[in-house]
């Protein structure tokens, strides 16, 4: 049986923590910053841990836990 392929988009966007949770960048930071308040922009720095439901979906795209 051949190896399973990892989704290229998923490996660029998500990181796996040591406890098996998934970290992702904040949403709403790609474009349109002129519309956002400075407080919104500050609050969206860094990464967040995804919910259990989202983690279950994303783990299918990362079969070897990248």
mmJSON file of the N, C-alpha and C atoms, coordinates in Angstrom:
{"data_MODEL":{"atom_site":{
"group_PDB":["ATOM","ATOM","ATOM","ATOM","ATOM","ATOM","ATOM","ATOM","ATOM","ATOM","ATOM","ATOM","ATOM","ATOM","ATOM","ATOM","ATOM","ATOM","ATOM","ATOM","ATOM","ATOM","ATOM","ATOM","ATOM","ATOM","ATOM","ATOM","ATOM","ATOM","ATOM","ATOM","ATOM","ATOM","ATOM","ATOM","ATOM","ATOM","ATOM","ATOM","ATOM","ATOM","ATOM","ATOM","ATOM","ATOM","ATOM","ATOM","ATOM","ATOM","ATOM","ATOM","ATOM","ATOM","ATOM","ATOM","ATOM","ATOM","ATOM","ATOM","ATOM","ATOM","ATOM","ATOM","ATOM","ATOM","ATOM","ATOM","ATOM","ATOM","ATOM","ATOM","ATOM","ATOM","ATOM","ATOM","ATOM","ATOM","ATOM","ATOM","ATOM","ATOM","ATOM","ATOM","ATOM","ATOM","ATOM","ATOM","ATOM","ATOM","ATOM","ATOM","ATOM","ATOM","ATOM","ATOM","ATOM","ATOM","ATOM","ATOM","ATOM","ATOM","ATOM","ATOM","ATOM","ATOM","ATOM","ATOM","ATOM","ATOM","ATOM","ATOM","ATOM","ATOM","ATOM","ATOM","ATOM","ATOM","ATOM","ATOM","ATOM","ATOM","ATOM","ATOM","ATOM","ATOM","ATOM","ATOM","ATOM","ATOM","ATOM","ATOM","ATOM","ATOM","ATOM","ATOM","ATOM","ATOM","ATOM","ATOM","ATOM","ATOM","ATOM","ATOM","ATOM","ATOM","ATOM","ATOM","ATOM","ATOM","ATOM","ATOM","ATOM","ATOM","ATOM","ATOM","ATOM","ATOM","ATOM","ATOM","ATOM","ATOM","ATOM","ATOM","ATOM","ATOM","ATOM","ATOM","ATOM","ATOM","ATOM","ATOM","ATOM","ATOM","ATOM","ATOM","ATOM","ATOM","ATOM","ATOM","ATOM","ATOM","ATOM","ATOM","ATOM","ATOM","ATOM","ATOM","ATOM","ATOM","ATOM","ATOM","ATOM","ATOM","ATOM","ATOM","ATOM","ATOM"],
"id":[1,2,3,4,5,6,7,8,9,10,11,12,13,14,15,16,17,18,19,20,21,22,23,24,25,26,27,28,29,30,31,32,33,34,35,36,37,38,39,40,41,42,43,44,45,46,47,48,49,50,51,52,53,54,55,56,57,58,59,60,61,62,63,64,65,66,67,68,69,70,71,72,73,74,75,76,77,78,79,80,81,82,83,84,85,86,87,88,89,90,91,92,93,94,95,96,97,98,99,100,101,102,103,104,105,106,107,108,109,110,111,112,113,114,115,116,117,118,119,120,121,122,123,124,125,126,127,128,129,130,131,132,133,134,135,136,137,138,139,140,141,142,143,144,145,146,147,148,149,150,151,152,153,154,155,156,157,158,159,160,161,162,163,164,165,166,167,168,169,170,171,172,173,174,175,176,177,178,179,180,181,182,183,184,185,186,187,188,189,190,191,192,193,194,195,196,197,198],
"type_symbol":["N","C","C","N","C","C","N","C","C","N","C","C","N","C","C","N","C","C","N","C","C","N","C","C","N","C","C","N","C","C","N","C","C","N","C","C","N","C","C","N","C","C","N","C","C","N","C","C","N","C","C","N","C","C","N","C","C","N","C","C","N","C","C","N","C","C","N","C","C","N","C","C","N","C","C","N","C","C","N","C","C","N","C","C","N","C","C","N","C","C","N","C","C","N","C","C","N","C","C","N","C","C","N","C","C","N","C","C","N","C","C","N","C","C","N","C","C","N","C","C","N","C","C","N","C","C","N","C","C","N","C","C","N","C","C","N","C","C","N","C","C","N","C","C","N","C","C","N","C","C","N","C","C","N","C","C","N","C","C","N","C","C","N","C","C","N","C","C","N","C","C","N","C","C","N","C","C","N","C","C","N","C","C","N","C","C","N","C","C","N","C","C","N","C","C","N","C","C"],
"label_atom_id":["N","CA","C","N","CA","C","N","CA","C","N","CA","C","N","CA","C","N","CA","C","N","CA","C","N","CA","C","N","CA","C","N","CA","C","N","CA","C","N","CA","C","N","CA","C","N","CA","C","N","CA","C","N","CA","C","N","CA","C","N","CA","C","N","CA","C","N","CA","C","N","CA","C","N","CA","C","N","CA","C","N","CA","C","N","CA","C","N","CA","C","N","CA","C","N","CA","C","N","CA","C","N","CA","C","N","CA","C","N","CA","C","N","CA","C","N","CA","C","N","CA","C","N","CA","C","N","CA","C","N","CA","C","N","CA","C","N","CA","C","N","CA","C","N","CA","C","N","CA","C","N","CA","C","N","CA","C","N","CA","C","N","CA","C","N","CA","C","N","CA","C","N","CA","C","N","CA","C","N","CA","C","N","CA","C","N","CA","C","N","CA","C","N","CA","C","N","CA","C","N","CA","C","N","CA","C","N","CA","C","N","CA","C","N","CA","C","N","CA","C","N","CA","C","N","CA","C","N","CA","C"],
"label_alt_id":[null,null,null,null,null,null,null,null,null,null,null,null,null,null,null,null,null,null,null,null,null,null,null,null,null,null,null,null,null,null,null,null,null,null,null,null,null,null,null,null,null,null,null,null,null,null,null,null,null,null,null,null,null,null,null,null,null,null,null,null,null,null,null,null,null,null,null,null,null,null,null,null,null,null,null,null,null,null,null,null,null,null,null,null,null,null,null,null,null,null,null,null,null,null,null,null,null,null,null,null,null,null,null,null,null,null,null,null,null,null,null,null,null,null,null,null,null,null,null,null,null,null,null,null,null,null,null,null,null,null,null,null,null,null,null,null,null,null,null,null,null,null,null,null,null,null,null,null,null,null,null,null,null,null,null,null,null,null,null,null,null,null,null,null,null,null,null,null,null,null,null,null,null,null,null,null,null,null,null,null,null,null,null,null,null,null,null,null,null,null,null,null,null,null,null,null,null,null],
"label_comp_id":["UNK","UNK","UNK","UNK","UNK","UNK","UNK","UNK","UNK","UNK","UNK","UNK","UNK","UNK","UNK","UNK","UNK","UNK","UNK","UNK","UNK","UNK","UNK","UNK","UNK","UNK","UNK","UNK","UNK","UNK","UNK","UNK","UNK","UNK","UNK","UNK","UNK","UNK","UNK","UNK","UNK","UNK","UNK","UNK","UNK","UNK","UNK","UNK","UNK","UNK","UNK","UNK","UNK","UNK","UNK","UNK","UNK","UNK","UNK","UNK","UNK","UNK","UNK","UNK","UNK","UNK","UNK","UNK","UNK","UNK","UNK","UNK","UNK","UNK","UNK","UNK","UNK","UNK","UNK","UNK","UNK","UNK","UNK","UNK","UNK","UNK","UNK","UNK","UNK","UNK","UNK","UNK","UNK","UNK","UNK","UNK","UNK","UNK","UNK","UNK","UNK","UNK","UNK","UNK","UNK","UNK","UNK","UNK","UNK","UNK","UNK","UNK","UNK","UNK","UNK","UNK","UNK","UNK","UNK","UNK","UNK","UNK","UNK","UNK","UNK","UNK","UNK","UNK","UNK","UNK","UNK","UNK","UNK","UNK","UNK","UNK","UNK","UNK","UNK","UNK","UNK","UNK","UNK","UNK","UNK","UNK","UNK","UNK","UNK","UNK","UNK","UNK","UNK","UNK","UNK","UNK","UNK","UNK","UNK","UNK","UNK","UNK","UNK","UNK","UNK","UNK","UNK","UNK","UNK","UNK","UNK","UNK","UNK","UNK","UNK","UNK","UNK","UNK","UNK","UNK","UNK","UNK","UNK","UNK","UNK","UNK","UNK","UNK","UNK","UNK","UNK","UNK","UNK","UNK","UNK","UNK","UNK","UNK"],
"label_asym_id":["A","A","A","A","A","A","A","A","A","A","A","A","A","A","A","A","A","A","A","A","A","A","A","A","A","A","A","A","A","A","A","A","A","A","A","A","A","A","A","A","A","A","A","A","A","A","A","A","A","A","A","A","A","A","A","A","A","A","A","A","A","A","A","A","A","A","A","A","A","A","A","A","A","A","A","A","A","A","A","A","A","A","A","A","A","A","A","A","A","A","A","A","A","A","A","A","A","A","A","A","A","A","A","A","A","A","A","A","A","A","A","A","A","A","A","A","A","A","A","A","A","A","A","A","A","A","A","A","A","A","A","A","A","A","A","A","A","A","A","A","A","A","A","A","A","A","A","A","A","A","A","A","A","A","A","A","A","A","A","A","A","A","A","A","A","A","A","A","A","A","A","A","A","A","A","A","A","A","A","A","A","A","A","A","A","A","A","A","A","A","A","A","A","A","A","A","A","A"],
"label_entity_id":["1","1","1","1","1","1","1","1","1","1","1","1","1","1","1","1","1","1","1","1","1","1","1","1","1","1","1","1","1","1","1","1","1","1","1","1","1","1","1","1","1","1","1","1","1","1","1","1","1","1","1","1","1","1","1","1","1","1","1","1","1","1","1","1","1","1","1","1","1","1","1","1","1","1","1","1","1","1","1","1","1","1","1","1","1","1","1","1","1","1","1","1","1","1","1","1","1","1","1","1","1","1","1","1","1","1","1","1","1","1","1","1","1","1","1","1","1","1","1","1","1","1","1","1","1","1","1","1","1","1","1","1","1","1","1","1","1","1","1","1","1","1","1","1","1","1","1","1","1","1","1","1","1","1","1","1","1","1","1","1","1","1","1","1","1","1","1","1","1","1","1","1","1","1","1","1","1","1","1","1","1","1","1","1","1","1","1","1","1","1","1","1","1","1","1","1","1","1"],
"label_seq_id":[1,1,1,2,2,2,3,3,3,4,4,4,5,5,5,6,6,6,7,7,7,8,8,8,9,9,9,10,10,10,11,11,11,12,12,12,13,13,13,14,14,14,15,15,15,16,16,16,17,17,17,18,18,18,19,19,19,20,20,20,21,21,21,22,22,22,23,23,23,24,24,24,25,25,25,26,26,26,27,27,27,28,28,28,29,29,29,30,30,30,31,31,31,32,32,32,33,33,33,34,34,34,35,35,35,36,36,36,37,37,37,38,38,38,39,39,39,40,40,40,41,41,41,42,42,42,43,43,43,44,44,44,45,45,45,46,46,46,47,47,47,48,48,48,49,49,49,50,50,50,51,51,51,52,52,52,53,53,53,54,54,54,55,55,55,56,56,56,57,57,57,58,58,58,59,59,59,60,60,60,61,61,61,62,62,62,63,63,63,64,64,64,65,65,65,66,66,66],
"pdbx_PDB_ins_code":[null,null,null,null,null,null,null,null,null,null,null,null,null,null,null,null,null,null,null,null,null,null,null,null,null,null,null,null,null,null,null,null,null,null,null,null,null,null,null,null,null,null,null,null,null,null,null,null,null,null,null,null,null,null,null,null,null,null,null,null,null,null,null,null,null,null,null,null,null,null,null,null,null,null,null,null,null,null,null,null,null,null,null,null,null,null,null,null,null,null,null,null,null,null,null,null,null,null,null,null,null,null,null,null,null,null,null,null,null,null,null,null,null,null,null,null,null,null,null,null,null,null,null,null,null,null,null,null,null,null,null,null,null,null,null,null,null,null,null,null,null,null,null,null,null,null,null,null,null,null,null,null,null,null,null,null,null,null,null,null,null,null,null,null,null,null,null,null,null,null,null,null,null,null,null,null,null,null,null,null,null,null,null,null,null,null,null,null,null,null,null,null,null,null,null,null,null,null],
"Cartn_x":[0.841,0.0,0.89,0.506,1.323,1.08,1.967,1.837,0.655,0.055,-1.009,-0.366,-0.995,-0.462,-1.097,-0.28,-0.753,-1.276,-2.378,-2.896,-1.916,-1.428,-0.408,-0.904,-2.161,-2.716,-2.779,-3.085,-3.197,-1.843,-0.812,0.501,1.069,0.628,1.082,0.325,-0.891,-1.762,-1.889,-1.619,-1.86,-0.612,-0.511,0.579,-0.045,0.614,0.142,0.922,0.222,0.895,1.315,2.098,2.587,1.445,0.368,-0.767,-1.796,-1.519,-2.415,-3.45,-3.357,-4.28,-3.743,-4.616,-4.225,-4.193,-3.068,-2.944,-3.109,-3.789,-3.975,-3.91,-3.635,-3.611,-5.015,-5.082,-6.368,-7.03,-8.348,-9.073,-9.239,-9.433,-9.714,-8.485,-7.32,-6.096,-5.452,-6.111,-5.494,-5.558,-6.696,-6.852,-7.952,-8.13,-9.195,-8.871,-7.584,-7.199,-7.722,-7.989,-8.463,-9.824,-10.583,-11.923,-11.853,-10.78,-10.684,-10.139,-10.558,-10.025,-8.636,-7.787,-6.47,-6.568,-7.598,-7.777,-8.057,-8.888,-9.162,-7.882,-7.078,-5.836,-4.89,-4.763,-3.91,-4.412,-5.716,-6.286,-6.131,-5.946,-5.835,-4.396,-3.457,-2.072,-1.942,-0.909,-0.597,-1.503,-1.561,-2.322,-3.301,-4.302,-5.295,-5.355,-5.822,-6.044,-7.468,-7.609,-8.927,-9.792,-11.097,-12.049,-11.903,-12.499,-12.409,-13.037,-14.139,-14.809,-13.923,-13.28,-12.402,-11.139,-10.639,-9.438,-9.675,-10.85,-11.198,-11.147,-11.61,-11.612,-10.193,-9.424,-8.091,-7.144,-7.293,-6.402,-6.508,-7.619,-7.748,-6.804,-6.518,-5.651,-4.177,-3.866,-2.478,-2.292,-2.257,-2.261,-1.042,0.1,1.296,1.64,0.701,0.885,2.007,1.944,2.985,2.931],
"Cartn_y":[-1.181,0.0,1.25,2.22,3.435,4.366,5.341,6.316,7.237,7.705,8.698,10.061,10.891,12.228,13.224,14.162,15.249,16.355,16.998,18.135,19.297,19.788,20.839,22.115,22.464,23.671,23.556,22.363,22.154,22.233,21.679,21.694,23.103,24.007,25.392,26.217,25.821,26.655,26.208,24.94,24.401,23.778,23.845,23.203,22.311,21.207,20.263,20.496,20.62,20.785,19.414,19.406,18.152,17.325,17.995,17.268,16.866,17.16,16.727,17.749,18.958,20.002,20.674,21.4,22.073,23.578,24.207,25.661,26.235,27.383,28.048,29.548,30.269,31.722,32.274,33.475,34.127,34.431,34.387,34.747,36.261,36.759,38.175,39.065,38.502,39.311,39.341,38.856,38.762,40.083,40.738,41.984,42.799,44.042,44.886,45.469,45.71,46.228,47.652,48.372,49.756,49.801,48.713,48.652,48.3,47.675,47.177,48.26,48.179,49.114,48.63,49.522,49.089,48.017,48.076,47.064,45.685,45.646,44.371,43.773,44.619,44.145,43.599,44.289,43.812,42.488,42.383,41.172,39.941,40.157,39.034,38.606,39.087,38.635,37.204,36.542,35.218,34.128,33.031,31.872,31.459,30.663,30.148,28.625,27.971,26.53,26.304,25.43,25.185,24.347,24.42,23.655,22.159,21.35,19.898,19.449,20.08,19.714,20.018,21.198,21.572,20.708,20.371,19.538,18.181,17.631,16.328,16.355,17.442,17.594,17.76,18.645,18.974,17.785,16.956,15.801,14.808,14.81,13.942,14.408,15.707,16.269,16.114,15.809,15.65,14.228,13.244,11.852,11.468,12.145,11.791,12.82,13.685,14.63,15.632,16.375,17.364,18.529],
"Cartn_z":[0.0,0.0,0.0,-0.8,-0.895,0.282,0.42,1.505,1.261,2.328,2.208,2.006,1.185,0.948,1.913,2.373,3.212,2.312,2.696,1.933,2.059,0.923,0.937,1.608,1.382,1.99,3.499,3.999,5.441,6.13,5.5,6.159,6.236,5.347,5.392,6.428,6.757,7.592,9.037,9.319,10.654,11.244,12.579,13.31,14.379,14.651,15.658,16.949,18.077,19.362,19.893,20.949,21.534,22.118,22.539,23.116,22.067,20.781,19.72,19.293,19.825,19.407,18.15,17.468,16.231,16.455,16.052,16.117,14.718,14.63,13.343,13.552,12.475,12.539,12.724,13.245,13.451,12.108,12.08,10.867,10.795,9.581,9.403,9.343,8.976,8.932,7.548,6.533,5.206,4.441,4.496,3.738,4.388,3.93,4.472,5.831,6.112,7.425,7.653,6.578,6.71,7.406,7.267,7.875,9.358,9.771,11.139,12.074,13.316,14.307,14.723,15.219,15.695,16.779,17.611,18.655,18.046,17.002,16.343,15.767,15.137,14.518,15.588,16.708,17.804,18.362,18.536,19.131,18.243,16.955,16.022,15.759,16.562,16.446,16.94,16.469,16.999,16.452,17.178,16.758,17.834,17.44,18.368,18.241,19.295,19.266,18.772,17.78,17.199,18.134,17.893,18.697,18.395,19.232,19.065,17.754,17.353,16.108,14.905,14.912,13.804,13.783,14.955,15.055,14.41,14.633,14.076,12.545,11.947,10.487,9.962,10.605,10.113,10.228,11.239,11.417,10.265,9.555,8.368,7.265,7.225,6.197,6.547,7.809,8.263,8.777,7.896,8.351,9.184,8.97,9.716,10.777,11.105,12.193,11.971,10.887,10.586,11.53],
"occupancy":[1.0,1.0,1.0,1.0,1.0,1.0,1.0,1.0,1.0,1.0,1.0,1.0,1.0,1.0,1.0,1.0,1.0,1.0,1.0,1.0,1.0,1.0,1.0,1.0,1.0,1.0,1.0,1.0,1.0,1.0,1.0,1.0,1.0,1.0,1.0,1.0,1.0,1.0,1.0,1.0,1.0,1.0,1.0,1.0,1.0,1.0,1.0,1.0,1.0,1.0,1.0,1.0,1.0,1.0,1.0,1.0,1.0,1.0,1.0,1.0,1.0,1.0,1.0,1.0,1.0,1.0,1.0,1.0,1.0,1.0,1.0,1.0,1.0,1.0,1.0,1.0,1.0,1.0,1.0,1.0,1.0,1.0,1.0,1.0,1.0,1.0,1.0,1.0,1.0,1.0,1.0,1.0,1.0,1.0,1.0,1.0,1.0,1.0,1.0,1.0,1.0,1.0,1.0,1.0,1.0,1.0,1.0,1.0,1.0,1.0,1.0,1.0,1.0,1.0,1.0,1.0,1.0,1.0,1.0,1.0,1.0,1.0,1.0,1.0,1.0,1.0,1.0,1.0,1.0,1.0,1.0,1.0,1.0,1.0,1.0,1.0,1.0,1.0,1.0,1.0,1.0,1.0,1.0,1.0,1.0,1.0,1.0,1.0,1.0,1.0,1.0,1.0,1.0,1.0,1.0,1.0,1.0,1.0,1.0,1.0,1.0,1.0,1.0,1.0,1.0,1.0,1.0,1.0,1.0,1.0,1.0,1.0,1.0,1.0,1.0,1.0,1.0,1.0,1.0,1.0,1.0,1.0,1.0,1.0,1.0,1.0,1.0,1.0,1.0,1.0,1.0,1.0,1.0,1.0,1.0,1.0,1.0,1.0],
"B_iso_or_equiv":[0.0,0.0,0.0,0.0,0.0,0.0,0.0,0.0,0.0,0.0,0.0,0.0,0.0,0.0,0.0,0.0,0.0,0.0,0.0,0.0,0.0,0.0,0.0,0.0,0.0,0.0,0.0,0.0,0.0,0.0,0.0,0.0,0.0,0.0,0.0,0.0,0.0,0.0,0.0,0.0,0.0,0.0,0.0,0.0,0.0,0.0,0.0,0.0,0.0,0.0,0.0,0.0,0.0,0.0,0.0,0.0,0.0,0.0,0.0,0.0,0.0,0.0,0.0,0.0,0.0,0.0,0.0,0.0,0.0,0.0,0.0,0.0,0.0,0.0,0.0,0.0,0.0,0.0,0.0,0.0,0.0,0.0,0.0,0.0,0.0,0.0,0.0,0.0,0.0,0.0,0.0,0.0,0.0,0.0,0.0,0.0,0.0,0.0,0.0,0.0,0.0,0.0,0.0,0.0,0.0,0.0,0.0,0.0,0.0,0.0,0.0,0.0,0.0,0.0,0.0,0.0,0.0,0.0,0.0,0.0,0.0,0.0,0.0,0.0,0.0,0.0,0.0,0.0,0.0,0.0,0.0,0.0,0.0,0.0,0.0,0.0,0.0,0.0,0.0,0.0,0.0,0.0,0.0,0.0,0.0,0.0,0.0,0.0,0.0,0.0,0.0,0.0,0.0,0.0,0.0,0.0,0.0,0.0,0.0,0.0,0.0,0.0,0.0,0.0,0.0,0.0,0.0,0.0,0.0,0.0,0.0,0.0,0.0,0.0,0.0,0.0,0.0,0.0,0.0,0.0,0.0,0.0,0.0,0.0,0.0,0.0,0.0,0.0,0.0,0.0,0.0,0.0,0.0,0.0,0.0,0.0,0.0,0.0],
"pdbx_formal_charge":[null,null,null,null,null,null,null,null,null,null,null,null,null,null,null,null,null,null,null,null,null,null,null,null,null,null,null,null,null,null,null,null,null,null,null,null,null,null,null,null,null,null,null,null,null,null,null,null,null,null,null,null,null,null,null,null,null,null,null,null,null,null,null,null,null,null,null,null,null,null,null,null,null,null,null,null,null,null,null,null,null,null,null,null,null,null,null,null,null,null,null,null,null,null,null,null,null,null,null,null,null,null,null,null,null,null,null,null,null,null,null,null,null,null,null,null,null,null,null,null,null,null,null,null,null,null,null,null,null,null,null,null,null,null,null,null,null,null,null,null,null,null,null,null,null,null,null,null,null,null,null,null,null,null,null,null,null,null,null,null,null,null,null,null,null,null,null,null,null,null,null,null,null,null,null,null,null,null,null,null,null,null,null,null,null,null,null,null,null,null,null,null,null,null,null,null,null,null],
"auth_seq_id":[1,1,1,2,2,2,3,3,3,4,4,4,5,5,5,6,6,6,7,7,7,8,8,8,9,9,9,10,10,10,11,11,11,12,12,12,13,13,13,14,14,14,15,15,15,16,16,16,17,17,17,18,18,18,19,19,19,20,20,20,21,21,21,22,22,22,23,23,23,24,24,24,25,25,25,26,26,26,27,27,27,28,28,28,29,29,29,30,30,30,31,31,31,32,32,32,33,33,33,34,34,34,35,35,35,36,36,36,37,37,37,38,38,38,39,39,39,40,40,40,41,41,41,42,42,42,43,43,43,44,44,44,45,45,45,46,46,46,47,47,47,48,48,48,49,49,49,50,50,50,51,51,51,52,52,52,53,53,53,54,54,54,55,55,55,56,56,56,57,57,57,58,58,58,59,59,59,60,60,60,61,61,61,62,62,62,63,63,63,64,64,64,65,65,65,66,66,66],
"auth_comp_id":["UNK","UNK","UNK","UNK","UNK","UNK","UNK","UNK","UNK","UNK","UNK","UNK","UNK","UNK","UNK","UNK","UNK","UNK","UNK","UNK","UNK","UNK","UNK","UNK","UNK","UNK","UNK","UNK","UNK","UNK","UNK","UNK","UNK","UNK","UNK","UNK","UNK","UNK","UNK","UNK","UNK","UNK","UNK","UNK","UNK","UNK","UNK","UNK","UNK","UNK","UNK","UNK","UNK","UNK","UNK","UNK","UNK","UNK","UNK","UNK","UNK","UNK","UNK","UNK","UNK","UNK","UNK","UNK","UNK","UNK","UNK","UNK","UNK","UNK","UNK","UNK","UNK","UNK","UNK","UNK","UNK","UNK","UNK","UNK","UNK","UNK","UNK","UNK","UNK","UNK","UNK","UNK","UNK","UNK","UNK","UNK","UNK","UNK","UNK","UNK","UNK","UNK","UNK","UNK","UNK","UNK","UNK","UNK","UNK","UNK","UNK","UNK","UNK","UNK","UNK","UNK","UNK","UNK","UNK","UNK","UNK","UNK","UNK","UNK","UNK","UNK","UNK","UNK","UNK","UNK","UNK","UNK","UNK","UNK","UNK","UNK","UNK","UNK","UNK","UNK","UNK","UNK","UNK","UNK","UNK","UNK","UNK","UNK","UNK","UNK","UNK","UNK","UNK","UNK","UNK","UNK","UNK","UNK","UNK","UNK","UNK","UNK","UNK","UNK","UNK","UNK","UNK","UNK","UNK","UNK","UNK","UNK","UNK","UNK","UNK","UNK","UNK","UNK","UNK","UNK","UNK","UNK","UNK","UNK","UNK","UNK","UNK","UNK","UNK","UNK","UNK","UNK","UNK","UNK","UNK","UNK","UNK","UNK"],
"auth_asym_id":["A","A","A","A","A","A","A","A","A","A","A","A","A","A","A","A","A","A","A","A","A","A","A","A","A","A","A","A","A","A","A","A","A","A","A","A","A","A","A","A","A","A","A","A","A","A","A","A","A","A","A","A","A","A","A","A","A","A","A","A","A","A","A","A","A","A","A","A","A","A","A","A","A","A","A","A","A","A","A","A","A","A","A","A","A","A","A","A","A","A","A","A","A","A","A","A","A","A","A","A","A","A","A","A","A","A","A","A","A","A","A","A","A","A","A","A","A","A","A","A","A","A","A","A","A","A","A","A","A","A","A","A","A","A","A","A","A","A","A","A","A","A","A","A","A","A","A","A","A","A","A","A","A","A","A","A","A","A","A","A","A","A","A","A","A","A","A","A","A","A","A","A","A","A","A","A","A","A","A","A","A","A","A","A","A","A","A","A","A","A","A","A","A","A","A","A","A","A"],
"auth_atom_id":["N","CA","C","N","CA","C","N","CA","C","N","CA","C","N","CA","C","N","CA","C","N","CA","C","N","CA","C","N","CA","C","N","CA","C","N","CA","C","N","CA","C","N","CA","C","N","CA","C","N","CA","C","N","CA","C","N","CA","C","N","CA","C","N","CA","C","N","CA","C","N","CA","C","N","CA","C","N","CA","C","N","CA","C","N","CA","C","N","CA","C","N","CA","C","N","CA","C","N","CA","C","N","CA","C","N","CA","C","N","CA","C","N","CA","C","N","CA","C","N","CA","C","N","CA","C","N","CA","C","N","CA","C","N","CA","C","N","CA","C","N","CA","C","N","CA","C","N","CA","C","N","CA","C","N","CA","C","N","CA","C","N","CA","C","N","CA","C","N","CA","C","N","CA","C","N","CA","C","N","CA","C","N","CA","C","N","CA","C","N","CA","C","N","CA","C","N","CA","C","N","CA","C","N","CA","C","N","CA","C","N","CA","C","N","CA","C","N","CA","C","N","CA","C","N","CA","C","N","CA","C"],
"pdbx_PDB_model_num":[1,1,1,1,1,1,1,1,1,1,1,1,1,1,1,1,1,1,1,1,1,1,1,1,1,1,1,1,1,1,1,1,1,1,1,1,1,1,1,1,1,1,1,1,1,1,1,1,1,1,1,1,1,1,1,1,1,1,1,1,1,1,1,1,1,1,1,1,1,1,1,1,1,1,1,1,1,1,1,1,1,1,1,1,1,1,1,1,1,1,1,1,1,1,1,1,1,1,1,1,1,1,1,1,1,1,1,1,1,1,1,1,1,1,1,1,1,1,1,1,1,1,1,1,1,1,1,1,1,1,1,1,1,1,1,1,1,1,1,1,1,1,1,1,1,1,1,1,1,1,1,1,1,1,1,1,1,1,1,1,1,1,1,1,1,1,1,1,1,1,1,1,1,1,1,1,1,1,1,1,1,1,1,1,1,1,1,1,1,1,1,1,1,1,1,1,1,1]
}}}
